[in-house]
């Protein structure tokens, strides 16, 4: 691609890093990569020389995260960061992202720190940068264990910014590649599964968190950007007390939406940034979920116990939209998972 800083060509925006402002440029010409150039780019993938992790390595990495009391969906703007919490501390992250590039401004300025009390492992759902980019805001996570998918389809190869992350983890921490033949693994309350779709969004890891054994309750589903029909172990209607809506409420392979069970404290949570460039959540998405009984005040006037929550619904103070869920009787909490400025909606079950 030939880029001109001025002059002729089609107008475009160039981002020279994940967090900087767009640089106006003009594209003068585009051509396919030559065979040797294409081979060079393919060889940049630093995962190519790393073997899949063993089941035992996965089990060991998640052993301390296998007991979960609460789940936090953090307001990180247009992106995804979820904390599995025990004793008010994060014991595992599912994704560690946030608003970047054209959506950098959606990341809240007053989210100053993430809980790293016990160097929690990080499960990465897939390689979209809005699901891992907060490593650039809190580089302590480079010293932790990351469980990542390989993703080798044409649309999901690693780019140079992925290589920088992977090498930073290799230098200080541990990177475990989810075994390609391990379709699902239950470790305590966690079940990690490979999605069965073919796109980057739909082809890798989803997480189900089951309630503590002593409680009569349903699990929580965190599908990341995969649709319900992309999930290998989607349990169907009435099976989930809470769901983090696929793909920030955007397009996904979700023609069959699982309805909530009967009860007063189920939650559907949308993780997205205010005024994001993708216009998430899409009206068709939250309308269809409302029809499936995830009652949404954007669609119809709901009862007082409407069950949809949005991380973009920031309040003052502290101007953050973190959302929390647990299965036990709780009151609203602050500081769940040590996230600075937390304002968490933790509901009774």
N, C-alpha and C positions, 0 to 999 in steps of 0.2 A: 504494500500500500504506500503510495507516495503522498506525503503530508506537506502542505504548504502553510506556513504561519500567516501568510497574507497572499493576496492575489486571487487567481482563478481557482475554481473547484467548488464542490458542494460543501456547505457549512457543516461543521461537526464539532463535537466536544472531545477533548483529549484529557484523560486523567493520568497524571504521571505517578500517582500513588493512591492508596485506598482512601485516604482521608483528606486530600487536598481538593481545592476548588477546580472546576473544569477550566481548561484552557481552550479558548475558541480557535479553531483551525479550519482549514479547508482541505478536502480530500481531492487531490488532483487525478489519481488513478488507482485502480485496484487490480491486482493480478493474482492468480493462484500461485501458491508456493511451488517452486521447482522441486523435483524429487529429492535432491540432496538437501535442500532446505527443510523439506517436510520431515526427512529422516532425522536431521539434526534436532528439530523441535520435539519429535517423539522421544529422542534419547535424553532430553532434559528431565524426564520424569524421574525423580529420585526414589520413587517407590519400586522401580523396576529391579533394583538390586536387593530388596528386602523380602524375605520369605514371609508367608502367612504365619501369624501367631498360632500357638497350640491352644487347645481348649483349656489346658491347665493354666497357661499364662493369662487367659481371659478371666478365668475363675479367680485367680490370685489377685488380679488387678481390681476386681470388683467386690472382693470379699467384704471389705469394710463398708461398702455402699449397699449391701444386700438388705439392710434394715432401714426402712424409710418411714418417717412420721408425717412429713408434709412435703408438698411440691410447690415451688415458687416459679412463676413465669415472669421474668424480669422485664421491665420496660427498658429496652435497649434501642428504641427507635425502630426503624424498618429492618428487622432481623430477628434472630432467635437466640435466647439464652435461658435455659431452664435449670433450676437447682433442685436436687433431691436432698431434703433437709432432715437431720436428726439432731435433737438437742440444740436447736437454733443454729446449727452449723451445717454448711453444705458438705455432704459426703460424696457427691458426684454431680458433675454437670452433664447435661445432655445438650450439646452444642454450646458455643461460646462466641456468639456473633453480635451483630449490631449494625446500625446504619453506616453505610460507606458510600464512596463515590458520589453520585448525584443525590444520595439520601443521607450523606454524612450529617447534615444539619438536623436530622430527626433524632439523633442520639442526644439524650438529656445532658446538659452541661453539668448538672449537679449530681450525677451518678459518679462518685469519686473513687469507689473501690469495690472490689468483689471479694467475697469470702474465700480465703485461701487457708483457713485455720489448720486443716489437716492435709494440705496438698492434694485435694480431691482429684480423682481421675476424671477425664473428659471423654465422653462418647461423642464422636462426630457423626452426624447423620449422613452428610454428603458434603461435597467440596464447594458448594456455592459460598462465596466469600462473606455473605451476610450471616452465615452460620458459624464462622470461626474468627472473624476479623477483630474481635475485642482482645485477642492475644496481643495486638499492637497497642492496646490501651493498658494492659496489665501483663507485662512480659514475664511475670513470675510463673505463669502457666507453662512456659517453655521447659521448666524443670519437673513437670508432672508427667503422668502417664496418659497418653492419648490413644484411644482405641478408634481406629479409622477404617473406612472402607477403601478398597482398592480402586474400584470404578475405572474400567479400562475401555469403555465404549468410546466411539468417535467423539461424542459430544461432552465427554467428561474427563478428558486428559488434564493433567496438571499443567499450569502455566508458571512462569517465573515467580510470581508472588506466592504460589503454592510451594514451590521449591524452597523459598526463603523460610517459610514456616516449618516445613519438614526438617530442614537442616538445623534450624534453631532448636527443635525438639531433640533431634539426634545428639546435638552438642551437650545438652544439659539434662534431658529427661529420657523418656522411653516412648517409642512409638510401636504400637501393636496393630498389625493389619488383621482385620476380621477374616477368619478363614473362609475361603470361597465356597467350601462344601459344608459349612455350618449354617444351616437355614434358620435355626432358632436355638436359643440357649436361655434356660431359666436359672438364675442365681439368686436365691432368697426371694425377695419381693420383685426383682427385676426380670423381665423377659426381653431380650434383645433379639430382633429377627431381621433377616434379609428381606427387603421388599422384592417383588417379582416383576416390577415394571422395567422398561428399557431405557428411559430417559435419565438424565443426571438426577432430576428431582425424585424420580420414582424407583430407582434401582438399588438403593442401599439400605441403611439401617433405620429401623423404627423401634420405639421403646414402649412397653406396657409396664406400668407399676401397679402391683397388686397390693391390697390393703394388708395391714398386719393380720396374722392368722387368727387372733382372738376376736376380730371384728367381723360382723356380718355386713359386708359392703362389697361394692364392685370396684374393678380396677380403673386406673386413669390411663388414657391413650395419648401418646405423644408421637404423631406420625411425621413430624417435620414437614417437608414439602411434598411427600407422597400422598396420593389420594387413597380413599378407603379401599377401592378395588385393586390398588397396588400392594396392599398389605397381605402378607402370607397368613397371618393369624388373626384377622379381624373377627371379633366375636359376634358382631351383629347388634341388632336393636335390643335395648334394655340391658346391655352388658357393661356399660361404662358409666360411672358416676361423674366423670369429667373427661373432656376431650380438649386438647389444644388444636384448634381448627387447622386443617391442612393448608399449607402454602400461604399462611398469613391471611387467609380468606380469599386468596386469588384462585386462578384456574388450577384445577387438579382433576385427576381421574376419580371422581366421587359421585357417580350417578345414584348410588344407593347409600343414603345417609343413615347411620344407626341412630335410632331414637333413644332418648334417655329413659332410664327406669322410672317407675313411679316414686315420688318423694319430693321433698321440699328444698333440697340443697345440692342438686346437680349443677354442674357448671360447664358451659362452652366458652372457651377463652380464645380470643383473637390477639395474636402477637404481631403488632405492626406499628409504624411510626406515623404521627400526624402529618398530613399533607404530603404523603410519599408520592413519588413519581409514578408508581404502578396503580394508584387509586385503590389500593387494598384497604379494607375488604371490599370485594365487588358486591354490588347489590344483589346479583343473582345468587351469590353464595350465601349471604346471610338471610335472604328470603327463603331459599330452599331449606336451610337449617331451621328457620322458624317454622316452616311447614312440617318439619320432622319433630316438632315440639320442643326445640331449643328456643324458648320464647325470647324474642329480641325486641326491645323498645323502638328500634328503627323501623320495624315492620308494622306492628299493631300496638295499641296501648296495652301494656302488660300488667299483670297483677304486681303487687309489691315484691313478690318473690321471683321476678323474672331472672333468668338463669344465664344470661350472656354477660361476659366481662371483656373489656378491651384495655390493653396496655396503653393505648393512646389516650385514654380518658385520664389525663393528669389533673391533679387537684393542687390547690395552694393553701397552706404548705403541706407537704414538701415538694409538690410539683412533680411527682413521679406516679406512674401507673402500674407499679408492680401488682401482680395478682397471685394470691396463694390459695391452696386447697389442702385440707386434711380431712380425714374420715372420722375424727373424734370431735367431741364437744369442745369448742374453742371460742375465744373472743378475738376481736381484731387485734393484730399484732403489729409492732414496729420492729424493724431490724431483723426480720426473718432471713436467716442465712447471711447475716452481717453485711447486707448490701446497704451502703451509705444512703441515707435519705429514704429508706423504705416506707411505703404506705401500702400495706398488704391487706387484701380482702380475704380473710381466712374464715370460712363459713362453718357453721355447725353441721354435723351429719346426724 
